[in-house]
Amino acid sequence: MDQLCAIIDAQGFTKGNKFYPRVIAVAFPFSEKILCWDVETGLDFKSLNSKDRITNNYIRHYTGLDIKAPDDAIAKDKVNVFLAMLYEQCKYGDQIYFGIKNPQFGNLLNYLHIPTLEIECPSTSALGRYYDIKRCDRHTENPEGACSVRKVELIKEYLDDKIMCKHLINSKY
């Protein structure tokens, strides 16, 4: 985990087998800074086929996010460029990987040739029992919905604690 430059997650919607991020959040190891951006999906719920409508209706309920982003969201045709620029700003030295725990988003990052490491940690629901971290205010339809901001912060806290414990065990008194 010493090679992570940031922990990143996205909540979003699907059309066919393609993932469309709606919210992207990033946290940095041993930092209090958490950043989050709204993303325009370009999807219109009414124009989806019935299978995608059912899937996205479940996602909308699960995340509490509206499929339509606010007016100041990152444009859908700029998402790939945004992610590439974000990665360039985050990587430094030997810390060249985005830590992820979302295979759909990981596929998008890999498509963009952004190196990722799958984070092995308990589920966010399990971590939520140990860390009191609230969801962001984007989840208008379900305030208890899955939240990228909460997810990256939970994972960051878990990894920070794990690294601190490792250093304490390995240090000499």
PLY file of the C-alpha trace (Angstrom):
ply
format ascii 1.0
element vertex 173
property float x
property float y
property float z
element edge 172
property int vertex1
property int vertex2
end_header
0.00 0.00 0.00
3.07 2.23 0.09
2.64 2.64 -3.67
-0.81 4.28 -3.48
-0.96 7.93 -4.49
-4.69 8.13 -3.77
-7.84 6.12 -3.10
-10.51 6.75 -5.72
-14.10 5.66 -6.18
-17.07 6.46 -8.36
-20.79 5.89 -8.11
-22.62 5.86 -11.38
-25.02 4.29 -13.81
-24.83 1.80 -16.66
-25.99 1.47 -20.23
-25.39 -1.88 -21.84
-22.15 -3.01 -20.22
-20.65 0.48 -19.99
-20.22 2.32 -16.68
-20.95 6.07 -16.56
-19.56 7.76 -13.43
-21.94 10.22 -11.79
-19.78 11.12 -8.76
-16.01 10.68 -8.39
-14.30 10.96 -5.00
-10.65 10.77 -4.05
-8.86 10.56 -0.69
-5.16 10.74 0.05
-3.31 8.50 2.54
-2.43 10.30 5.79
-4.24 13.45 4.72
-7.56 14.94 5.75
-8.20 16.08 2.19
-11.11 14.41 0.38
-12.18 15.73 -3.02
-15.39 15.01 -4.89
-16.79 15.96 -8.29
-20.17 15.59 -9.93
-20.07 14.13 -13.43
-22.59 14.41 -16.22
-23.54 10.91 -17.39
-25.31 12.00 -20.54
-27.92 9.34 -19.85
-31.61 10.02 -20.12
-33.58 7.61 -17.95
-36.58 7.66 -20.29
-34.52 6.66 -23.34
-32.94 3.56 -21.73
-34.11 0.11 -22.75
-36.19 -1.78 -20.17
-33.26 -3.85 -18.83
-31.07 -0.77 -18.32
-34.01 1.15 -16.84
-34.55 -1.59 -14.23
-30.80 -1.74 -13.44
-30.45 2.02 -13.17
-33.61 2.38 -11.11
-32.03 -0.03 -8.59
-28.74 1.91 -8.73
-30.61 5.19 -8.24
-32.34 3.75 -5.17
-29.12 2.14 -3.86
-26.97 5.26 -4.25
-29.64 7.90 -3.76
-28.14 9.81 -6.70
-30.14 11.37 -9.47
-29.07 10.27 -12.96
-28.97 13.95 -13.95
-25.98 15.86 -12.59
-26.01 19.51 -11.47
-25.24 22.15 -14.10
-21.67 22.65 -12.82
-20.75 18.95 -13.23
-17.83 17.75 -15.33
-19.09 17.28 -18.90
-19.40 13.64 -20.00
-17.03 14.18 -22.94
-14.37 15.54 -20.54
-14.41 12.72 -17.95
-11.53 10.72 -19.47
-9.34 13.82 -19.78
-10.27 14.84 -16.22
-9.30 11.40 -14.83
-5.98 11.42 -16.73
-5.18 14.93 -15.43
-6.22 13.97 -11.89
-3.90 10.96 -12.00
-1.00 13.10 -13.26
-1.55 15.49 -10.34
-1.79 12.70 -7.75
1.12 10.41 -8.62
4.52 11.13 -7.16
7.74 9.17 -6.71
7.01 5.47 -6.19
3.39 6.21 -5.34
1.90 5.62 -8.77
-1.29 3.62 -8.15
-4.88 4.62 -7.61
-6.32 2.35 -4.93
-9.75 1.05 -5.92
-12.51 -1.17 -4.59
-14.88 -0.90 -7.54
-14.25 -3.20 -10.54
-16.49 -1.24 -12.94
-14.62 1.99 -12.26
-11.33 0.07 -12.31
-12.11 -1.06 -15.86
-12.50 2.58 -16.93
-9.22 3.57 -15.25
-7.41 0.61 -16.84
-8.85 1.59 -20.25
-7.24 5.01 -19.68
-3.92 3.29 -18.76
-4.12 4.57 -15.20
-2.47 1.99 -12.93
-4.68 0.67 -10.14
-4.36 -1.62 -7.15
-7.40 -3.47 -5.84
-7.62 -2.66 -2.14
-8.17 -5.64 0.11
-10.16 -4.53 3.10
-13.48 -5.23 4.79
-16.66 -4.02 3.12
-17.69 -0.41 3.62
-20.66 -1.56 5.70
-18.26 -3.42 8.02
-15.86 -0.46 8.15
-18.80 1.83 8.89
-19.28 0.02 12.20
-15.77 1.08 13.29
-15.49 4.57 11.82
-18.16 7.24 12.21
-18.07 8.76 8.73
-21.16 10.37 7.23
-22.31 10.38 3.64
-22.09 13.52 1.51
-25.19 15.57 0.73
-25.53 14.42 -2.90
-27.77 11.48 -2.02
-31.12 13.24 -2.25
-33.22 10.17 -3.02
-31.68 7.93 -0.35
-29.66 9.63 2.41
-28.42 6.19 3.48
-27.28 5.32 -0.06
-23.83 4.23 -1.17
-21.50 7.22 -1.14
-18.11 7.52 -2.86
-16.94 10.21 -0.43
-17.76 7.98 2.54
-16.25 4.93 0.84
-12.86 6.53 0.09
-12.72 8.03 3.59
-13.55 4.69 5.24
-10.89 2.90 3.19
-8.36 5.67 3.87
-8.97 5.47 7.63
-8.66 1.68 7.55
-5.39 1.80 5.57
-3.97 4.62 7.72
-4.72 2.60 10.87
-3.30 -0.57 9.34
-0.07 1.21 8.38
0.21 2.87 11.81
-0.23 -0.51 13.53
2.42 -2.04 11.28
4.87 0.76 12.17
4.11 0.42 15.89
4.65 -3.34 15.80
7.90 -2.96 13.87
9.28 -0.07 15.94
11.68 -0.64 18.80
10.90 0.81 22.19
0 1
1 2
2 3
3 4
4 5
5 6
6 7
7 8
8 9
9 10
10 11
11 12
12 13
13 14
14 15
15 16
16 17
17 18
18 19
19 20
20 21
21 22
22 23
23 24
24 25
25 26
26 27
27 28
28 29
29 30
30 31
31 32
32 33
33 34
34 35
35 36
36 37
37 38
38 39
39 40
40 41
41 42
42 43
43 44
44 45
45 46
46 47
47 48
48 49
49 50
50 51
51 52
52 53
53 54
54 55
55 56
56 57
57 58
58 59
59 60
60 61
61 62
62 63
63 64
64 65
65 66
66 67
67 68
68 69
69 70
70 71
71 72
72 73
73 74
74 75
75 76
76 77
77 78
78 79
79 80
80 81
81 82
82 83
83 84
84 85
85 86
86 87
87 88
88 89
89 90
90 91
91 92
92 93
93 94
94 95
95 96
96 97
97 98
98 99
99 100
100 101
101 102
102 103
103 104
104 105
105 106
106 107
107 108
108 109
109 110
110 111
111 112
112 113
113 114
114 115
115 116
116 117
117 118
118 119
119 120
120 121
121 122
122 123
123 124
124 125
125 126
126 127
127 128
128 129
129 130
130 131
131 132
132 133
133 134
134 135
135 136
136 137
137 138
138 139
139 140
140 141
141 142
142 143
143 144
144 145
145 146
146 147
147 148
148 149
149 150
150 151
151 152
152 153
153 154
154 155
155 156
156 157
157 158
158 159
159 160
160 161
161 162
162 163
163 164
164 165
165 166
166 167
167 168
168 169
169 170
170 171
171 172
